[in-house]
Structure formats: structure tokens, C-alpha cells
Amino acid sequence: MLILWKLLIDRSPGSFNVTLHLIISISVIAISCKLFFENRNPQSTLSWLLLLAVTPTFGVILYLLFGRLKTRRKKLIRHSMFKIPQNNIVKSDNRITLSSKSSKLSSIIEKLTGAPVDQNTDATLLINGDEMFSKLKESLLNAKHSIYIQYYIFRTDTIGNEILDILRMKANDGIDVRLIIDGLGSKSFKKKIFRTLSDFGVKVAKFDPITTWSFGTINYRNHRKIVVIDGINGFTGGLNVGDEYLGRSKLGFWRDTHLLIEGNAVKDLENIFLQDWYYSTLYDSDETIKNILNNDSKKTNPINEQVSKINFTGAVQIIGSGPDTKEPTMRNAFHSLLTIAEDSIWIATPYFVPDQEILTILKLKALSGVDVRIIYPGKSDSILSDSASQSYFAPLLESGVKIYKYKKNFLHAKVILIDNEIASVGTANLDIRSLHLNYELTTFLYDSNVVKQVNQSFINDFSVSTQIIFSEFKERSLFKKFIESLTRLFSPLL
């Protein structure tokens, strides 16, 4: 307070500079102590300390914007009690026996995350935007009771407006339509669009909108992609809504992977959506539960009819993660998945900035003879992330990991396949932001027919990719190595 008072009464340039320098110095010390006592990931802590030491003023500003740990959602205790009623979950005496590996992993992940393992569930792989948007629009048009839709990026371009037109039409017909968009990822979503949607009865919410006072949330984005229709069909995976996902951007062809989910696991998607809706809208929980209960009475028969028509194989486990959990849920789930692999680990990711634990697992698995492959974009949409990612290539290649660059195009799929037996498809990249900071969602697929589809999609992608040769990669310029090492230092901040 004395410093602020001095700054107010003494406006001379010299006094201002001294006072500002003192404020920055005190802030650096305070932030450094806070980072130390928070016991964060050492890699993240060291990156912040280095930034504060090199550029104190810039470091303090960045920390205020991006560095503070997300305070748990204020309503988290009530929020966590908010569960979907179970009267729509179809029970079956014909339980599918999972392989020992699938059974072990699903049990570990359930203990780590609390996410149930769902049988009586089917999944279909949707490759790229043409296939996904075609199926999505068809399902939206067939909606009879409710549409819940959530995206990190929702652009109001050609494909975005096509979907918005459907949402307006269905809401106008009396269907319960709710849309969540992220406050940063969909920052271009104009108020005028909000108003026109509301006029037709569409309920719209922004997840942590960016405001003057949003310092505490700006770094923690909702990166999930969820669509739930009538509680029966669900969509999730890598694609947002925008023309670029159909190859209509400077990046050209866009390679991505999504899932259509049918059956019991759709309730888990719905649960995650409604928790985000509850937080985003600050609606009273009783109102939300009342709506769900009303919809349940309408949806019981359709779900039973649907389940009776599907020949289910394997099981599905859907996990959500975010900065509002005590442990890094997604990181721990991926850690468990990679550790249990015996024969092969195939990874597709657009951004590869692993923490030390995952990096070590991949190297050790390759050294032990496991076929570890990473497929990576031939063209990236982020120069900084691309440089940071390539800083990890040399030690991986030296350990026997095979790294492929996808054509000369952008690959946005987030897929892992182990032993041609278990797969994960979701919204989470294999980078520190997805593993520790963002709200994410991933679907684990066990002993399912869709795992075979995932395997074939990898084979197709490898066939049009170029493998990076270690001896050639080592010959890159000293300047490129310097840039890679520099961006790697700040990789936890990307």
C-alpha cells in the first residue's frame, strides 16, 4: 500500500521507474515462492523461473495471464454430485469378457478417474471432415428430443452456418437444443449470432469467456468436442466446426479422426456436457436435473430399441480431464495405456510436447523391442510448437522410435493404438497443455471392432508418410537445433 501511495503522490519519471521496478521485483519474488511451494511439474516450474529471471516484466505479465493454477470451479462440490439418472442405462446378462490386458487397463483407469467401463456400446470411426460432418448433419436432422453440442472452435463460416441453421430449425420445432462454445477458441462468435440463436430457442453458453478480469481462467480452455443427440448418439474426437476441417484453408487437406458412439457410453458424454453446461450457465442444478428427468422418460424406449439392434463387441470408457481435478487425469490415463503395451505403440498427434515420464516410457519401450511409431504433421499450424516437438525427436530416434511426417499436410488426429488391441481417440494432444491444463475428453476402446478400423487407418497414414531417418535428422543446421532447444525450454507454456 505504501508503494502504491508513493506512486500516486510522486509523479516524477524517476520515482515512477524506481517504484515500478520495485513492484516487479517483489512480484518476481512472490511468484517464485508460489511456484516453489505449489510443487508443480519440475519442467514447468523451471521454465517459469527461467522466464522470470531473463525477462522479469514480461514474465510477470505472462504469469498473471497464463501461469496461475486454475482455482477449482466454485461449485465443484455440488457439481461433482450432479450425475445423470441411471434409468436409461441398459443392463444385459450377456456380459462381454474382455482380454486380460483390456480388463486390467480399464480397471486401472476406472480407479484413477472414476470413469465407468461401458458395454452395450458401439463405436464407429469417422475419418476426416467430409465423413464426420455428413454423419453429424444427418443425425442432427433426425433428432427428436434433445441436441447437446459443445466445441472448442465453432466458426460461423459455410459448414458452421449449415449446422447453426439445423440447430435453429430443431429448436424452433420444440427440441431442447443447447450449445457450449469456448470463450477463447470461439472468440469470433458474435453477439448477433447469440441473439438470433436465442430468438429460435437455442440455449447458448460461453465457457469461461475472455474478459478484463479473466486472468484466472484464460490459460485453462475447454478443448472438448461433444455432440449428444436424444441421449442415443454421441460424437467426439479431433474435429471442431470450421471450413478448415474440410480442407478449405491455407493448410489444405486436413487429416483428422472422430467417433460416432451409440449405446450406454453416450450417457457418460452427456454427463460431461451437462456438468460443463451447469458451470458455464450457473443454472440451478435442480432445473438441469428436471430437464434430464423429463427427457429420460422420452428416451427410454428408443435406447432399448437401439441396443436390441446392435451387435456389440468390446467395451468403451470415456474420461474427462481438466485443471479442476487434483491429479493430471489424462496424463495418468495415457501413462497407464503406454506402460501396458507389449508389442506395439502407434501414436498420431499434431502437437508432441510430452512430459518427462511419457518421454521416458516411449524410449524404454522402443529399447525393449516394442514397435513404437509416432506420426506427425508434414505441415504444422504452429511454428513454436513444431520446433519444440522436433527437439524431442533425436533421443527418441536414437532409442529406436520410428517417427513419420504425414505427407506435406496437416494431421490433427489424436489417436493411440497399442498391441492392435486397445485404442484411444479423443481431443487431447500428447502435449503438456492437453495433459495438464485444458479440459479434455478421450474415449478408450477395448477389444472392439473399431480398433481394427483404427489399425487400418494407421496403416493407410504410414503408407503416405515419410519416415524420418536419424542419421539425416542429426545433420540439421546448428541454428535449427538452437531454435528447437529454445522453444523446448518454454514448452510447458505453449
URSUL-V200925 format. One record per run of one state. SS is the DSSP state (h for helix, s for strand, l for the rest). FROM is the first residue (numbers start at 0). LEN is the number of residues. Records with the same first field share a line. If there is no record, write none. Layout:
# URSUL-V200925
SS->FROM-LEN, FROM-LEN
This chain:
# URSUL-V200925
l->0-1, 9-3, 37-4, 54-1, 67-8, 80-5, 88-11, 113-4, 118-2, 141-4, 151-2, 154-3, 172-3, 182-8, 199-3, 207-14, 222-3, 229-3, 237-3, 241-1, 246-7, 255-1, 263-2, 281-3, 309-5, 321-7, 339-4, 348-3, 353-2, 367-3, 377-5, 390-2, 398-3, 406-3, 411-3, 418-3, 426-3, 437-1, 446-2, 463-1, 467-2, 473-4, 489-1, 493-1
h->1-8, 12-25, 41-13, 55-12, 75-5, 85-3, 99-14, 127-14, 157-15, 190-9, 242-4, 265-16, 284-25, 328-11, 355-12, 382-8, 392-6, 431-6, 448-15, 469-4, 477-12, 490-3
s->117-1, 120-7, 145-6, 153-1, 175-7, 202-5, 221-1, 225-4, 232-5, 240-1, 253-2, 256-7, 314-7, 343-5, 351-2, 370-7, 401-5, 409-2, 414-4, 421-5, 429-2, 438-8, 464-3
